[in-house]
Amino acid sequence: MKNIHRLMAVTALGSILMLQTSLSAAESDKKLAAVNGQAITQAQLEQFMLTNYAAAKQKPSEADAMEEMIRHRLLLQDAEKKSLAKDPKFVEQMEELRSRLLVSFTLTKYLADNAVSDADIAKEYEKRRPEMIRSEYKASHILVATEDEAKGVIAKLGGGADFATLAAELSTDPGSKDNAGDLGWFSAQQMVKPFSDAVVAMSDGALSKTPVQSQFGWHVIKREAERKSEPPTLEMLKGQLRQLLQQQQINDYLDALAAAGKIEKF
């Protein structure tokens, strides 16, 4: 659903704001400073730092944060003195901010009330596990410039020539020619399509009967083996799967709201 990533980003902000609220409500700490008689407490400073520097790579010292908070407090007091909170432009911006935060809080609360469990994640992992198991192939090749050269290589192999020897003598692939043409293990997605298609269609131990053309030249291929890859473990994917399930929850939630509501587009 459109804008869902944006909504998820706003959700993270909502989490910070919730923590912020709990700190200010729960703590009544010692006074650290006063600006025109208005106290700044340790709890307020911690809240200020959390709000403004939670995502910062390099956080300021408490002393620097205090100076910043004092400037913030001075500006706030001046704004209140001038009644800027009643300015129509400010009121409009506040309503926009309120709507964003309320959406964020709604999503945060929905996810908290419908928390994804470890069992949900394990179930999703087992559902997706077959998709993550791929065939891998081990093959060698001799790469030459023209189709006629490739046909000549195939003829020599048919006459009993050694594949490794021909690879060392004739192949133009510097990465494999001195290693009997060996390309190691690879998935079909890792190779160019004409080459991969040919390897997949072959059986273990077979040589390509006709040259295979790719953007690199003409290949004579020897497929050696096939195996199944090991998928990532549940622990490796746990965080991603949790986010995926939360994404699905939000999509379902929004779809349900849309279905129950009346939406008109003009």
N, C-alpha and C positions, 0 to 999 in steps of 0.2 A: 504494500500500500504506500502511496506517495507520502513523502515527508516523514516517514517513520523513523529514519535514522536521526533526523533532527529532533524528533520527540524523545528518542532515547537519550540524546545528548542533554536535553533539558531535564530529563529524569535524574541524571547524575547531579545537576545543580540542585534539584529538589532535595536529594539526599543530604547534601551539604547544609542546606537551609534548615532541614529538620534537626540536624545535629546542633546547628547554631542555636536554634530555639531552646533545645534542651539544656545547653550550657548556660544561657542567660537566665533561664528559669530556675535552674538547680543551684547556681552558685551566687554567693554574695561575699565577695572577697575583699581583701584589704585595699584601701585607697592608694593609688600610685601617683596620681596627679589630679589637678583641678583646673578647669578652664572657665574663667569668669564664674567661679564658685560651683561649677558642675563637675562632679567627681568622675574620674576614670579609674575603674577597679581592675584588678588582675584578671578577673573573669571577662570583663569587657575587652581588655587588650587581647586575650587569647581568642576571643570571638572575632575580633577585628582581623587578627592574623590569619585565622582559619578562612574567613570570607575572602580576603584579598590575596593571600599567598599560598592557598592550599595546592594549587597546580604549578607553582613556581619551582623551577629547578634549583635556584639558589634563594633560600629564604633569608630575610633580613634579621639582624639581631633584635632583641626586645627593645633595646634603646632606640634603634632606627625606626622600628615599628611604632614606638611611642611618639616620636616626633611627627611621624606621618599621621597618627591618630589625632594628635593635638591640632594639626593643620586642618584635618577633616572636621573636627569639632568646632573650630573657629568659623569655618565656612558654613557649617550647619546652623550655628547660632546667628550668623549674619543673615542667612536666608530666612530664618524664622522672624528676625527683627523686621525684615522687609516684606514679610507675608508672601514670599514667593510661592509658597505651597498653594496659594489661591490663583496663581497665574494660569489662564486657560491652557496654555501650551504644556505646562507642567502637569496639570490635571489629566490632559490627554495622554501624555507619556506614562503617567502612573497607572492609568487604566490599562494601557497596553502591557506594561510590566506585570500588573496584577493578573491579567488573563494568562500570560506566559507562565507565571509561577503557579497559578491555579491548575493549569494543564499539567505542569510538571508534578505538582503534588498529587493530582489525581492518578497519574500513571504510577508514581512511586508507591502510593497506597495500594493500588490494584495489584501490583507485583508483590508487595509485602503480604497482602491478604491471600494471594494465590501462589505462594512460594513454590518454586520448582524444587522437588525433592531429589535426593541421590538416586532413588528408585526410578524416577522419571528419566533422569539422565542415562542410567544404565539401560533402560528400555529403548531409548532413542539410539543409543550406541549400537545395541544389538540389531536394531532395525536397519541402521545404515552400514553396519560392518561389511556385508557382502559387496556394497558399492566400492569399498576401499580396498578390496582384494583384487589385484590386477595380475594379469599374465606378464611375466618377464621372459625375455629371450636372450640366448647367448648365440652369437653368430660371428662369422668372419667374412671379409669381402676382399675382392681385388678390384680396385677402381682404375679405370682407363679412360682415355679421352673420347674414343669413337666406338660405335656399335660394332664395326668390323673387328677392332682389336678385342672387344669383349667376346665376340663369337670365336675368335682364335683362341682365347684363353679357355673357353668352354670345350673346344675341340681337343686341346692339349690335356685337359683334365680327364676327358673321356678316353683318351689314349693312355692314361695311367700316370700322368705327370703329378708331381707333389704340389698340393695347394700352397703350403708354406713357402716352398721354393719359388713358385710363380709370383706369390705376393711380394716377396723380397725383390724379385727381378723386375716386375712389371707395374705394380700398383703405384699410383700417384698420390695415395693418401699417406702423408708422412707420419700420422699418428698411429697407424696400424701395420704398415708394410713390413717393418722389422720385427713384428710380433706375430708372424704368420697370418697377418690380416685380422687378428682378433680384435673385436670391438667390445668385448666384455658383456656384462648383463645390462639390458636396457628394456624399458617399456615401449610399447608401440608409439606412445605420444612423444617420446624423446627423439625419434628419428623422423626424417622427411617422409611424407605419406607414401610415395611410390616404393621406397625401400621397406617401410614398415608393412605395407600391404603384402609385398612379396614374401617377407619373412613369416608373417602370420599364416599365409597360405601354404607354407612348406611344412614338411614333417622333419622331425629330428634326424640329423645325419644326411639330409638331402642337399644336393647342389642345384642352383637355379638352372633350368634347362634353356632359358632364353635370357639375354641381357636385360637388366633393369635400369631404366634411365631416370636420373634425378637432375637437379640443378647443378650437381657437382660433377656429373659425367655419367659413365656407364659402369654398372656394378655387376660383378659375378659373385653370387652369395653362397655361403655354406652355413646352413642353420645347424647348430650343434645341440641345443637343449632348450627346454621350456620349464618354468617353475612359477609358482604362485607367490606373490609378494606378501609380506607380513603387514597387516594394517597397523596404524598407530594404536597405542593402548588407550584404554578408557581414561586413565589418569592424564595422559597427554592431551586429550580432547575435552576433558571435563568442563573447563571454562568456556570453550567455544560452544559446546552443546548447551550449556546453561543459557548463554546469550541467545542461541538459536531458539530455544524453547520459550524464553521470555519474549522474543520477537514475535513468535507465533501466538502467544497469549495476547499480546497487544493488538495484533492483527485481528484476532477473533473478537476481542473486546470492541474494537472500533467498528468491525463489520456488524456486530450485534446492535450497537448504538445506531448505526446507519439504517439497519433494517427496521428498527423500532421507531425511528424518527421520520419526519417528513422533509425531504430534501428537494428543493426546486432550484433549477438552474435557468437563468435567463440570458 
